[in-house]
Amino acid sequence: MKTEAYKRANKALWDERAEQHLKSEFYDVEGFLAGNTTLSAYELEELEGVVGKSLLHLQCHFGLDTLSWARLGARAVGVDFSEKAIEIAQELNEKSALDAEFVCADIYELPAVLKGRYDIVYTSKGVLAWLSDLKKWARVIGHFMKPGGTFYLTDFHPFAWVFDDEGELSELKLRYPYFYSPEPLELEVQGSYADRQAVTRQEVEYEWAHNIGDILNSLISAGLRIDYFHEFPFSEYEMFPGLMIQDQDGLWRLKEHEDSLPLMFSLQAHK
């Protein structure tokens, strides 16, 4: 089955990236262990009041955001399909003297692996492009939400993903599709957002385009009620090298037309 082959390739890539990202300046693990948070200011403002609440973090990578929520008082569980990422997350949990839990599982198979319901289901930043089926994803979210529970998502805006992002750029140029196709984009791996010089044995990755309508409608079809949808004119990494400048808060904005294009978004929904 092609989807399984795509998943195996992506998993191999993220096993490698977990080790690379652990050592990267981008993730600043040393700063986190010293007490810094990896959560964005707008996330902390929008998703407040987590003390004592159960929180399920889907596609958690090696767990820094999960652990940041645990440090704020949430009873946090992080899930990722990469064994290496979960292994690192568990080690960081011990080093941080926190009580988060981590589970290695494919997101679509999670209901057969993990029991319970949660006050908050959370996922963030660079997660949607790796999902082949948004409706199934949304059903998993609904499955794990308590009645009255909260779902929170923040990610890079689908509109921003249509532009060329390779090499040193001189202009924004349309390159990728905005609309979904069952067959993913097959892309050569050239470093990562955290380390553009990183070299991996896995040379190809597979990603799916999901437009805004698909994201919202998948959640609605799973029985969730959308509370808000916010769009932001900044990115948390240099999406378009040569075309962006970093502001005093560490966010990346376009040099020209600074506030004209949506680069990230957030949404909240309830069950």
Buried (B, 14 or more C-beta within 10 A) or exposed (E): EEBEEBBEBBBBBBBBBBBBBBEBEEBEBEEBEEEBBBBBEBBBEBBEEBEEBBBBBBBBBBBBBBBBBBBBEBBBBBBBBBEBBBBBBBBBBEEBEBEBBBBBBEBBEBEEEBEEBBBBBBBBBBBBBBBBBBEBBBBBBBEBBBEEBBBBBBBBBBBBBBBEBEEEBEEBEEEBBEEBEEEBBEBEBBBBBBBEEBEBEBEBBBBBBBBBEBBBBBBEEBEBEBEEBEBBBBBBBBBBEEBBEEEEEEBBBBEEEEEEBBBBBBBBBEB
